[in-house]
Amino acid sequence: MATSESLLLMESKDRAKLLDVALGKSKADLTVVNAKLLNVYTGEILENHAISIWNKWIAYVGKDARHTIGHKTTVIDAHGKTVIPGFIDGHTHIAWLSTAQEFLKYAMKGGTTTIITETLEPFPVCGYEGVLDFLDSLKNQPIKILATAPAMVSISHTAIGMPKETLKKLFERDDIIGLGESYWQAVLQQPDMFLPLFRETLLSGKTLEGHSAGAGEEKLMAYISTGISSCHESIKSDEALSRLRLGLHVMIREGSIRRELEEISTIKDSGADLRRLVLVTDGIEPGELMENGYMEFVVQKAIDYGFDPVTAIQMATLNVAEHFSLDNIIGGIAPGKYADMSIIPEVRDIEAQYVISNGQIIAHDGKLLVSPRPHIFSEDSLKSIRLSREIKSEDFAIWVGVDSPEVRARIIEMVSDLVTGELHMDLPVVDGQIRADTNHDILKVAAIDRTHNPGKTFVGLVKGFCMISGAIACSAAWDTTDIIVVGASDSDMAAAVNRIHVLQGGAVVCDRGEIIAELALPVFGIMSELPVERLAQKIKEIKDAVSGIGVTFSDPLLTLITLTGAAIPYLRICEEGLVNLKDGKTVGNLVHSPSG
């Protein structure tokens, strides 16, 4: 980090003080007594234990801590309840919908004491300075938030790639602990771009985070050979097991984007060693965060699905710490480690009654005792929609350039709410254009660059939204600097995009010329500063409005913003055109165009 004090290495003066506390020459600030201790290093549950804490650190763990207790020591009597290490979310996206300050008001209450987040969202729209602004919002919070540098895989040529010199600067920070997820297709298609970044990562002693969804055996082997150390994309137990056998840390997602824990839970019956299995969220949307909680919910589900409780807790503590080479400071309860822990009723009941982070009691019986730190974002971070003019309905015309009554068109087909395919259909030409046709569920979809070439637009076609009127637009399009909009009406598409410009980021639903729902996302065009409760309500209003114009997807906003993503198969869209992830080629709307 840019500060003189390292987050990941204890100062010598602190070690000297810990030594004195352990010996009883100085007294602890906080001691937990009469506890059952879950030792994640050995898998044991140790009776009648005590833990003594000085400042942020654990000084003593054992049967009798009386020599560490002074008249100023705060003592918590656990009354035989279980103490477990603080949970670690090893892969998530905090830069999604909510700011860290608001997110943490709910995330901290259940026992999560460390979060490792991607930073790929702010980089394409605000560059290096934007990432620094985002990282500053994560610093000095009641819990530790670490990050990975953005690998910047994108289907857009203006957003793809990370300059090596920028990466070097990020790697000088000790809150950057790896290179974020790099999708295997792009790495194998463009090794000259990504392998130098991988080398720089490994030279800096950081980890390479992977994303191998859909990679067959040979391609998976090739991908792992680049130095990739993890994958969070397994959807079945056999996929998870095959990746464990290849030395990867396998992250099981149980969050708002994907829920694979139940399906993968059968791996517990394989007899395999699960010490490289990790529980993560990959992102939680505000409503689910409020209703379910955070990592405590995931760990409880793992236990409910039949994982041994000790194993489940290891999957959210020590296993994660070992993957990122952080087990010298977090992941377990032992002298010299950060004092991150929870007191729960017993090992099968993940309900935090006390949460201790950095040696401080931050929550008790579900109530926060310490507030997250607010952050004031820079003007550049709050002014990221840089369109130079008002968008007009004619900007969404699809001119075919051929003298023919119909053309063979290339269409994004929604195979599921996230997965797409490439569909070819003969469509009529009306006044030289292809038009939306709600009777046959053919809508227009457009990606509009808001950063590098503001206003540059590609308009395509999509099938599967079932929209009968109106439009929905959002500035949080994955892996690009685009505003993404789907609509049955060109004028409603224009109105939705223009409203996003006024809001300086957001999600907008427009129908018959009227804005019927909106959510402002002014931070990088991807995050709101609203309280989580209000944010959840606004998201519900978006969902209800989109449902009212015919869309049946359970999370239409997520479906919309993934249309630009470079990770989910197969046909995607950006401001340059349509891209099939199988070959990475950018193509237009016509299957057989005059230019071929």
N, C-alpha and C positions, 0 to 999 in steps of 0.2 A: 504494500500500500504506500501511499504518498506520505504517510506519517512516519515518525521515527520509531514508534512502538509497533512491533509486529503482532498481527493477530494470531499467527500460527506458531509463534515461538515465545516462550516465557522469558521475561527479563531475568538477568542474573540476580538482581536484588530481590525479586519475587521468589526465586528458588531458595535463596538463603532464608527468607522469612518462612517459607513452607517447611524447610528443614527444622527450624526452631519450633514451629507449631507441632509438627509430628513428634518431636522430642519432649514437648510440654514446656519448653522454655518461653514460648509465647502462646497466647490463647487464640482459639478459633473465633471467627465471627459468627458462625452458624454451625450447629451440630444436630444431626438427626440421630435419635437413639431408639432402641427397642424395635428394630426393623428386620424384616426378612429382606435379604439382599439378593437380587438376581445378578449373579456373576456371569456376564455374557461371554467371558473368556473361557470358562470351564463348563458352562451350562448348568451350574449348580444354583440351588436356592439355599442361601446360608442364613441360619437362624440367629436371632439376637445379635444383630450387628449395628454398628454405629458408623457414621460418616461425618468427619469434621472438615470444615471449609474455612479457608482464609481468602478474603478478597474474591477472586473469580475461580479459585483453584481448590481442588481436593487435597487436603494435607494428610488425612489419616482415614483408613478403612479397617475396622477390626471389631473385636468383641467389647473392648473397654476403652472408651474415649474420655474418661474422666480427667485425665491429665491435660487434655486440650481445652477443657471448659473453664472459663473464667466468669467473673460476675457480669461482664458485658456480653458474654456469648448468648446468642439466641438459641434456644433449644426447642426442637420439634420432637415430641414423643410420638412415634409412629404406631404405638400400641399393637405391634405385631403385624402391621400392614406391610406391603411389599414396596421396595424401592427399586425402580428400574432406570436405566439411562434415558436421557432425553432423546426423543425421536429425531431422525434426520430424513428429510425428503431429498433424495438424491437426484431427482430430475423433475423440474417444474418450470413454469413460465409465469413469473410474477408480473412481468410487463404485459398483462392481459386484463383488460377491463378495469381493474382496481389498482390504486396506488398501494405501495408497501404499508404505509401508515394505516390505511383502512383495512387492508387484508389482515394485518397482524392482530388487530383487535379481536378477531375470531380465531386465527390460526394458533396464537400463543396459549390459549386457555387449556388445551387438551394434552399438552406434554411435548409438543414439537419445540426443539431448542436450536436446531440448525436447518437451514434451507439452502439448497444449491439450485440456482436458477440459470436459465439461458439468458443471453443478452441480444439475441438476433433480431428482436423487434425494433429497438430504437436505432440500431446502426444504419440501416439503409436510408432512413428518413432524416437523421440528424448527425450521422457520422460518428467519429471518435469522440467529439465533444458531447454528443448526445448520450453515448454509452457512459461517459464519465458522470454526466448529470444523473443518469439512472443509478449508477453505482453509489453516488453520493446519497441518494435517497434510501439506500439500503444500509449505510454505515451507521454505527453507534446506536443500533436498535437494541431492545431488550434481549433479543435472541440474535444469533449469528446468521448472517446471510452472505453466502459465498456465491461465486458466479463462474460461468464458463464464457470464454471469448467466442464471438460469433464466427462460424466457419463460412457463413453466407453462401450457401447453395441456393440458387434461384433459377427460375426459368427465364428471367429477364436479364439481358446482357448488361444493363446498367446497374443492376443490384447484385450480380454474382461476384463472389470473390472477396477476399480480405487482403489488403496490401501487407506485405511481410513486415514492413517497418512499423505499421500500426499495430500489428500483432505483437511485435517485440515490445512495444511500449506497454501494451496491456499486460503482457507476461511479467513485467517488472513489478506488478502489484501482487501482493500475496492473497488478496481476496479473489483473484482470478486463478482458478485451480485446474483449468483444462481448456481444451478446444471443444466447443459445443457440437451438437449432433451434426454429422455430415452424411447426407443421404448417399447410399451406396451407388445408386445409378450414376450420379454426377461424378463421384470419385473415379469409377471405372471408365466413364466416358471422357473425363478430362483430367487424367492423372498429372499432367504437367502443371495444372493450376493448383491442385490440392496437395500433392505429395510434398512440395517444398514447405507448405504450411504445417503439414504433419511433422516433418523433420524439425522445424523450429519449435513446435510444441514439445516434442520429446527431448530436445536439447535443453529446454527450459525446465525440465523435470515435471511437466504437467501431463495430464491424462488426455487421451483421444476418445471422445464420446461417440458412440456409433448409432446407426439407424439402418438396420438390415432387413426391413420388411420386404418379403417377397423374393429375397435373394436365394436362388437355387444353390446346390452344393458347390459347384465350381466357382460361381461368382461370390458366394459367401466366403470360401477359402481365400480367394483373391482379395476380397475386402479386408478380412481379418489380417492378412499378411502385411497390410500397410501400417499396422500398429494399433488398430482399433481395440479398445479394451472393454467395451460394454455394448449392450443393445437393450432397448426398452420396447421392442416391437414384436416380441413373441406373442402370438394369440392362442396357442395351444401348448399343452404340456410337452409334446414331442419336440416342438420347435425350441422350447426353453431348454430341454434336456440336451438337444444336439448342440446348442450354443454353450451350455455349461461344459460339455465335453471338449470344446475347442478353446477353453480357457477364458471365456468371456464372463464378466459379471452380468447376469441377466436380471433386468429390472422388470418387475411385474407392475403394470399400470392398473390403477383403480382410481379413476378420476372422472372429470366431466367429458373428456374427449373420448377415452376408451375405458372399458371395464373388462379386464381379462383375468381377474383373480380367481373367480369361480372355475373357469375353464382350465386354468393352469394348475389349480390346487391339487389335481390328481398326481402331480409330480411327487407329492409327499409319499406316495405308495411305491415309488420306483426303487427305493433303496439307495438312491444317489445321495452323495454329500451335498447339502444345500447351503454351504457357507458362502457361496458366490451368488446366492439368490437375494434380491433386493426388492423392497416394496417402495413404489413411488406413486405420485399422483399424475404427473405430466400436465397439471393444471386443474384448478377447481374454480367453477363459476360461483358468483356470490350467493345465489340461492342455496346451492348445495352446501357451501361452506357454513352458512347460517344454520341450516337444518341438521347437517350430519357432523360437522366438525371437520377436522383435518386428518393428520396422520394417525391419530388415535382411532378414528373410524376405520381406516384401512387395516391397521393391525388387529383390531377387534374382528373384522370380517375374515381375516386370515385364520384366526383362531376358530371362528364359527364354521369355516369351511374345512376344518379338520387338521390344520397345522398344529403341531405341538406348540404350546404357548411360548416356551423358551426360544424355539426356532423362529417363531413369528416375530418376537421382539428383537432377536438378533438380525433379522432381515430388515429392520428399520433403525438399527443402531450400529453395531460393530461391523456388519457386512458392508454397509455403506462407507463407513469411515475407512475400512481397509482398502476398498476400491480406490478411493481418492488419496490414499497414503496420509490420512488424517488421524489414524488410530493412535498416534502418539499424544493427541490432545483431546479427542472426542470419541464417542462410540461406546464407552464403558465407564464404570465407576471404579477408579483406582487413583492412588496418589500421583500428583503431577498432571492430572487431567483437568480440563474445565469442569467446574461443578455444575453439570447439566443433568437433571434427574427429575423424576416424578414419584410421588407416593400414590399408589393405587390400592384398592381393597385387597386384591389377590391377583395372582399371575394370569388368571383367565378373565379378569374383569378390568378392562382398560378404561377406567374412569379416574382421571387425575384429580386427587383431592388437594395436593400441593404440586406446583410446578416451580422448579428452581432452575434458573438459567444464569450463567456467568456468576454463580454464587449468590444470586438474589432471588428471593421469593417473588415471582411475577404473577402468580395466580393461586387462588385458594377457593376450592369448591365451585369452580366454574366462573369465578369473578376475577377480572384483571385487577392487580394491585399496582401495576406499573404501566403507564401509557406508552404506546409507540411514539417515536419522534417524528414530528412533521417535517416536511421538506418543501422548500419553495423552488419550483422548477424555473429554469432560465426562460427568457423570452423566446429564444430560438426553439426550445423544446415545446413551447406552447403555441407556436406559429408555424406549423409544419405543412399546412395545406397551401401550396404556393401557386394555385391556378391563376393565370394572368387575365382571364376573361370569364364571363358568364357562359356556362354550357347551354347550348340550344338543342331543341329536339332534333334538328336536322343533323347534329353531330352523331346521331345514332342510326343514320341511314346505312344500309348495307347495299352498296352499289355493286352489281355483278360484272359490269363491263363486257357483257356478251349480248348479242342479238338473238335471244332464244326465249320461247314461252316458259321454259323451266330449266333448272340447273340441278346438277348433282351436288348437294351441299354436305359439308362436314359439320356434325353436330355433337356437342358435349351431351352425352347421355348419363343421367344420374342413375347408376346401378344401385346405389344405396344413398344414404344421406351424406356420405363422404367419398365413396369410391365412384369414379366415372369411367365411362368407356367412350369409344369413338363410333358414332352412328352415321351412316351415309343414307341420305334420303333425296328423292327428287322433289324439289319445291318449285312452286310457280314464281315467275318473275312478273312484278307489277310495276309499270312505269320505271323499269330498269333496276328495281330493288327487290330484295327478299324482305318480306314483312313478317312480323310476329303473327302467329295463328293460334289463338287460345283454344280453338275447337279441337286442334290436334296437339295441344300442349307444346307448341313451339314458341319459345320466348327468346328475347334478345338478352345477351349478356355482354357487358362492356367492362374493360379495364382501362383506367385513366391514370396516367402517371401524374403524381402530385409533387414530385421532387426534382428529378434529374432533367426531364423534358416535360415540364408542366403542361398538361393539356393533351399530350400525345395519347391517342386513343385507338384501341382496336375493339371492334364490335363483332361478336360472334352469335352463335345460336346454342340454346340449351333446351333439353327435353327432360321432364321429370319433376319440375317444380309445381305443376298443376295450378299455376297462378291464373286467375280468371280476369284480373284487372290490376292496374297499379304497378308499383315498383318498390324494391328495397335496395338500399345502397349502404355501404360501410367503408370507412377509411382504414380499417385494420386488416387489410388483405395480407394473407400469409406470404412471407419470403420476398416481398416486393415493396415498391413505393406506390402502389396503385390504390385508387378507389375502385371498388368492385360494385357493379350494379346489375341487377336482373329485373326485367320488366316486361309487361304486356303492352305498355304505352311509352312511346318515345318521349312525350312531353312529361310524363310522370318520372321517367328516368332522369331527365334533365333537372326537374324540380328537386328531386331527392339529392342529386349530386351538388347542386347549387346551395342547398340548405347545409350540407356538410361543409362547404366552403365557408359559409357564414359562421357555423359553429366552431370552425377550425378543428374539425375531426368529429366523427360520430357515426351513428347508425340511424337511418331515416327511412320511414315507410310513407309513401305517397300514393294516394288513390284519387283519381279523377280531379287532379289539380290541387288536392288538399293534403297537407302534412297531417297524417293521422296518428303517428307515434314517432318519437325521436329520443335519442340518447346522445348527449354531448360527450365526446372523448377528446378533450383538448390536449392531453399530455401525449406528445408524439403522434397524435391522431389515433391512439390505440387505448388510452387509459382515461378513466374518469376520476375526479377527485371527490365524488359524492361518497357519503357514508355507505357502507355495504348494504344496509337495510334499504336505503333509497335506491341504490343501484340495482338491487335485486328486483325491486318493484318496476323500475324503468325497463329492465330486460323482459319482465313478464308482459309489460305493455307492448313491447316490440313483438314478442311471440304471438300475443293475442291479435294484434293488428295484421300480422302476416297470415295467421290462420284465417282471419276474416276475408282475405282476398284469395283464399283457396289453397295455400301452401300447407302441406300436411307433415312436413319434417318436424321432429320433436324439438330440435334446436336449429331453426332456420338461419340464425345469425352465424353459427359455426359452419353450417353447410355453405353459406355464401362466401365467407372469408377463406375457406379452404380451396376454393376454385382456382386460386393463383398458386397454391402450394406446390412445392417441388418434391414432396415426399409420398403423397397418396396417389395410387394409380387411377387412370392413366392419362386421360386427355385434360389438359389444364389451359388456362388463358392468362396472358399478361398484355401489356400495352403494345407488344410487338406482334402478337398473333396467338395462334393455338399451338400448344406444345405437347407432343406425345412422349411421356417419360421413358417409354421403351427404347427410343433412339435419341431423344433429346432434340429432335429437329423442330423448327418453327415453321408452321404452315398456315395457309389462309382458309377461308370458308369454302372455297370450291374444290371439290375432289379433282376435277379436270378443268383447270383454268387456262386462259389463253397463253399464259406464260409457262404452263406446264406444272 
